[in-house]
Amino acid sequence: MARMLKLYAVDDHHLHVKSGCLASEIFSSSLQSERFSNLINGNRCARALIVLIFFFIGGCASQTAISKPKLRGIYHTVTPGETLYRIGKAYGVAYQELARVNGIQDARQLRVGQRIFVPGVTKPIPVETITPAEPAPATPVSPEPGFETFLWPVNGTINSGFGPRGSGFHDGIDIAAPEGTPIRAIEAGEVIYSDQLRGYGNMVILRHRDGIISVYAHNEVNLVRDGQRVARGEIVARVGSTGRVSGPHLHFEIRRNNTAQDPLRYLPQLCCLPASANVAPEG
């Protein structure tokens, strides 16, 4: 109704009205005119009409729609074995934030097929591939029988080990090395992921025999593609500082049956040297 009213000029005998929210401006200026004042003072019908015009023009302000900003993100469909923690870790979003955005009161209560909105990301990722189910307990380093032949992935210095770190858990080891240093496959396998991942930057994941998976993150560049077969010792990436890092290094993980393992139990032993010792790939 407010859009149906708009004031024409007021003459000595009539008050003319037409549509539009600009009527409020015209009407306000008209109130200040002497001719308009004389008109309404001597005309009861005009005074009644003024009341109606105020009523309808007042609705003009409510015609402006106020749109609520939409969050950018994607919907992730929960699959068997996934938890809010694993989903959040894969996408680089705190599980508490996922719970808040999705109105989830109990983070443990997820059902297969449920759609979870993940803010700030642009495409779905394979959570099962990206995030291990749970880390294996941190234990004294001892060789894992049958896996002593893996290669060291890079020539560098171990500056962060496997296990608790701050309020979280470090699922692998960090090996500092100059930008561009070659990163090699620890064993023959298949590339199951080669892309960017929030927090981890450029990441490569290889699948090997006996349920073993190796992960290489923060790469300057990935040199392999999904589905590609790689040979033992083949260069799959180069050391970089992509993602959330303080300097160039390789974040390296080993998983067995989708459980994070201490990589030092699967790589050639450094004997009695401290974790900061230099290491070099064999072969």
C-alpha positions as CSV (number, residue, x, y, z in Angstrom):
1,M,0.0,0.0,0.0
2,A,2.9,2.4,0.8
3,R,4.0,2.2,-2.8
4,M,0.6,3.5,-4.0
5,L,1.0,6.9,-2.4
6,K,2.9,9.9,-3.7
7,L,2.2,13.6,-3.4
8,Y,1.7,16.0,-6.2
9,A,1.9,19.7,-5.7
10,V,-0.8,21.2,-3.4
11,D,-3.0,23.9,-4.9
12,D,-5.5,26.1,-3.2
13,H,-8.3,23.6,-3.3
14,H,-7.0,20.1,-3.6
15,L,-4.4,17.7,-2.3
16,H,-3.2,15.4,-5.1
17,V,-1.6,12.0,-4.3
18,K,0.2,9.3,-6.4
19,S,2.4,6.3,-5.8
20,G,6.0,6.0,-4.5
21,C,8.0,6.0,-1.3
22,L,9.5,9.4,-2.3
23,A,6.1,10.7,-1.1
24,S,7.6,11.0,2.4
25,E,10.1,13.6,1.2
26,I,7.6,15.6,-0.8
27,F,5.1,15.4,2.0
28,S,7.5,16.6,4.6
29,S,8.4,19.7,2.5
30,S,4.7,20.3,1.8
31,L,4.0,20.5,5.5
32,Q,6.2,23.5,5.7
33,S,4.3,25.4,3.0
34,E,1.8,28.1,4.1
35,R,-0.7,27.0,1.4
36,F,-0.7,23.5,2.7
37,S,-1.3,24.6,6.3
38,N,-4.2,26.8,5.2
39,L,-5.7,23.9,3.3
40,I,-5.7,21.3,6.1
41,N,-6.8,23.9,8.7
42,G,-10.0,24.5,6.8
43,N,-10.8,21.1,5.5
44,R,-11.6,18.1,7.8
45,C,-11.4,15.7,4.9
46,A,-7.9,16.9,4.1
47,R,-6.9,16.3,7.8
48,A,-8.2,12.8,7.6
49,L,-6.3,12.1,4.4
50,I,-3.1,13.4,6.0
51,V,-3.4,10.8,8.8
52,L,-3.8,8.0,6.2
53,I,-0.9,9.3,4.2
54,F,1.3,9.2,7.3
55,F,0.2,5.6,8.0
56,F,1.0,4.4,4.5
57,I,4.2,6.3,4.0
58,G,5.5,4.9,7.3
59,G,5.5,1.5,5.8
60,C,8.0,2.5,3.1
61,A,10.9,1.9,5.5
62,S,9.8,-1.7,6.1
63,Q,9.9,-2.4,2.3
64,T,13.7,-2.5,2.3
65,A,14.7,-6.2,2.7
66,I,17.6,-6.8,5.0
67,S,19.5,-9.9,3.8
68,K,21.5,-11.9,6.3
69,P,25.0,-12.7,5.0
70,K,25.4,-16.3,3.9
71,L,28.3,-18.4,5.1
72,R,30.5,-19.8,2.3
73,G,31.3,-23.5,2.5
74,I,30.1,-26.9,1.5
75,Y,28.1,-29.8,2.8
76,H,29.9,-33.0,3.8
77,T,27.9,-36.2,4.0
78,V,28.9,-38.4,7.0
79,T,30.2,-41.9,6.1
80,P,30.7,-44.9,8.4
81,G,33.5,-44.4,10.9
82,E,33.6,-40.6,10.7
83,T,33.4,-38.4,13.7
84,L,33.0,-34.6,14.0
85,Y,36.6,-34.5,15.2
86,R,37.9,-36.4,12.1
87,I,35.8,-34.3,9.8
88,G,37.0,-31.1,11.3
89,K,40.6,-32.2,11.3
90,A,40.4,-33.2,7.6
91,Y,38.9,-29.8,6.6
92,G,41.0,-27.7,9.0
93,V,38.0,-26.6,11.0
94,A,37.7,-27.0,14.8
95,Y,35.1,-29.6,15.6
96,Q,33.6,-27.2,18.1
97,E,33.0,-24.7,15.3
98,L,31.3,-27.5,13.2
99,A,29.1,-28.3,16.1
100,R,28.1,-24.6,16.6
101,V,27.4,-23.9,12.9
102,N,25.3,-27.1,12.6
103,G,23.5,-26.8,15.9
104,I,24.9,-30.1,17.2
105,Q,24.6,-30.4,21.0
106,D,26.5,-33.6,21.3
107,A,29.5,-33.9,19.0
108,R,29.5,-37.7,19.5
109,Q,26.0,-38.1,18.0
110,L,26.5,-38.3,14.2
111,R,24.6,-40.6,11.9
112,V,25.7,-42.0,8.6
113,G,24.2,-39.9,5.8
114,Q,23.9,-36.8,7.9
115,R,24.9,-33.6,6.0
116,I,27.4,-31.4,7.9
117,F,28.0,-27.8,6.8
118,V,31.7,-27.0,6.7
119,P,32.3,-23.2,6.5
120,G,35.2,-21.7,4.6
121,V,36.0,-24.6,2.2
122,T,35.2,-24.9,-1.5
123,K,35.0,-28.7,-2.2
124,P,34.4,-32.0,-0.4
125,I,37.4,-34.1,0.5
126,P,37.8,-37.8,1.4
127,V,37.9,-37.7,5.2
128,E,38.7,-41.4,5.4
129,T,41.8,-40.8,3.3
130,I,42.9,-37.5,4.8
131,T,42.4,-38.1,8.5
132,P,43.4,-41.3,10.5
133,A,40.8,-42.9,12.8
134,E,43.0,-42.4,15.8
135,P,46.7,-42.2,16.6
136,A,48.5,-45.2,18.0
137,P,49.8,-44.7,21.5
138,A,53.2,-43.0,21.6
139,T,55.7,-45.8,22.6
140,P,59.4,-46.1,22.8
141,V,60.9,-46.3,19.3
142,S,61.5,-49.8,18.2
143,P,61.5,-51.3,14.7
144,E,58.1,-52.6,13.4
145,P,58.8,-56.2,12.2
146,G,58.6,-56.6,8.4
147,F,58.8,-52.9,7.5
148,E,62.5,-52.2,7.9
149,T,63.0,-51.6,4.2
150,F,61.2,-48.3,3.9
151,L,63.3,-45.3,2.7
152,W,63.6,-41.9,4.5
153,P,61.5,-39.5,2.4
154,V,63.8,-36.6,2.6
155,N,67.3,-35.4,3.5
156,G,66.9,-33.1,6.5
157,T,66.7,-32.6,10.2
158,I,63.9,-34.0,12.5
159,N,62.7,-31.1,14.5
160,S,59.3,-32.4,15.8
161,G,58.4,-35.9,16.8
162,F,55.3,-38.0,16.9
163,G,52.9,-37.7,19.9
164,P,51.2,-35.1,22.1
165,R,52.0,-31.5,21.1
166,G,50.4,-28.6,23.0
167,S,46.7,-29.3,23.4
168,G,46.6,-31.6,20.4
169,F,48.4,-34.7,18.9
170,H,51.1,-34.6,16.2
171,D,50.3,-37.5,13.8
172,G,53.7,-37.6,12.2
173,I,57.2,-36.1,12.3
174,D,58.5,-32.8,10.9
175,I,61.7,-32.9,8.9
176,A,63.3,-29.5,8.3
177,A,65.0,-29.1,4.9
178,P,65.7,-26.3,2.4
179,E,62.9,-25.2,0.1
180,G,62.9,-27.4,-3.0
181,T,64.6,-30.4,-1.5
182,P,63.3,-33.6,-3.3
183,I,60.8,-35.7,-1.4
184,R,60.8,-39.4,-2.3
185,A,58.3,-42.2,-2.0
186,I,59.3,-44.5,0.9
187,E,58.1,-47.5,-1.1
188,A,56.3,-48.3,-4.3
189,G,52.6,-47.5,-4.2
190,E,49.7,-45.6,-5.6
191,V,48.8,-41.9,-5.3
192,I,45.4,-41.6,-3.6
193,Y,45.6,-37.9,-3.0
194,S,47.5,-35.0,-4.5
195,D,46.0,-31.6,-3.9
196,Q,46.0,-28.7,-1.4
197,L,44.5,-29.2,2.0
198,R,43.7,-26.4,4.5
199,G,46.5,-26.1,7.1
200,Y,48.7,-28.7,5.3
201,G,49.2,-26.9,2.1
202,N,50.2,-29.1,-0.8
203,M,49.8,-32.7,0.2
204,V,50.5,-36.1,-1.3
205,I,49.2,-39.4,0.1
206,L,50.4,-42.8,-1.1
207,R,48.9,-46.3,-0.5
208,H,51.4,-49.1,-0.1
209,R,51.2,-52.8,0.7
210,D,49.8,-54.3,3.9
211,G,47.6,-51.4,4.8
212,I,50.4,-48.8,4.9
213,I,49.8,-45.2,3.9
214,S,52.4,-42.5,3.8
215,V,51.6,-38.7,3.9
216,Y,53.8,-35.9,2.7
217,A,52.6,-32.3,3.4
218,H,53.6,-28.6,3.2
219,N,55.1,-29.3,-0.2
220,E,56.3,-26.5,-2.4
221,V,54.9,-28.4,-5.3
222,N,53.3,-31.9,-5.9
223,L,54.9,-33.8,-8.7
224,V,52.4,-36.7,-9.0
225,R,48.6,-37.0,-9.7
226,D,45.8,-39.0,-8.3
227,G,45.8,-42.7,-9.4
228,Q,49.5,-42.6,-10.5
229,R,51.7,-45.5,-9.7
230,V,55.1,-44.5,-8.2
231,A,58.3,-46.5,-7.7
232,R,60.3,-46.8,-4.5
233,G,62.5,-43.7,-4.2
234,E,60.6,-41.8,-6.9
235,I,60.4,-38.0,-6.3
236,V,56.8,-37.2,-5.6
237,A,57.1,-33.6,-4.3
238,R,59.6,-30.9,-3.2
239,V,59.9,-29.4,0.3
240,G,58.1,-26.2,0.9
241,S,56.3,-24.0,3.4
242,T,52.7,-24.1,2.2
243,G,49.9,-24.3,4.7
244,R,50.3,-23.3,8.4
245,V,54.1,-23.5,8.9
246,S,56.9,-21.3,10.3
247,G,59.4,-22.5,7.8
248,P,60.1,-25.0,5.1
249,H,59.9,-28.6,6.2
250,L,58.2,-31.9,5.4
251,H,55.4,-33.1,7.6
252,F,55.5,-36.9,7.2
253,E,53.1,-39.5,8.5
254,I,52.8,-43.3,8.3
255,R,49.4,-44.9,8.9
256,R,48.7,-48.6,9.2
257,N,45.1,-49.7,8.7
258,N,44.2,-46.0,8.9
259,T,45.7,-45.5,12.3
260,A,48.5,-43.0,12.7
261,Q,51.9,-44.6,13.6
262,D,55.2,-43.3,14.8
263,P,57.1,-43.1,11.5
264,L,60.4,-43.8,13.3
265,R,59.2,-47.4,14.0
266,Y,59.0,-47.9,10.2
267,L,62.1,-46.2,8.9
268,P,65.7,-47.2,9.0
269,Q,66.9,-46.7,12.5
270,L,69.2,-43.8,13.5
271,C,70.6,-45.9,16.3
272,C,71.2,-43.8,19.4
273,L,71.1,-40.3,17.8
274,P,68.7,-37.7,19.2
275,A,65.6,-36.6,17.2
276,S,67.4,-33.6,15.9
277,A,69.9,-35.7,14.1
278,N,70.4,-35.3,10.3
279,V,68.8,-38.1,8.2
280,A,69.2,-38.9,4.5
281,P,67.1,-41.2,2.3
282,E,68.7,-44.4,1.2
283,G,69.0,-45.4,-2.4
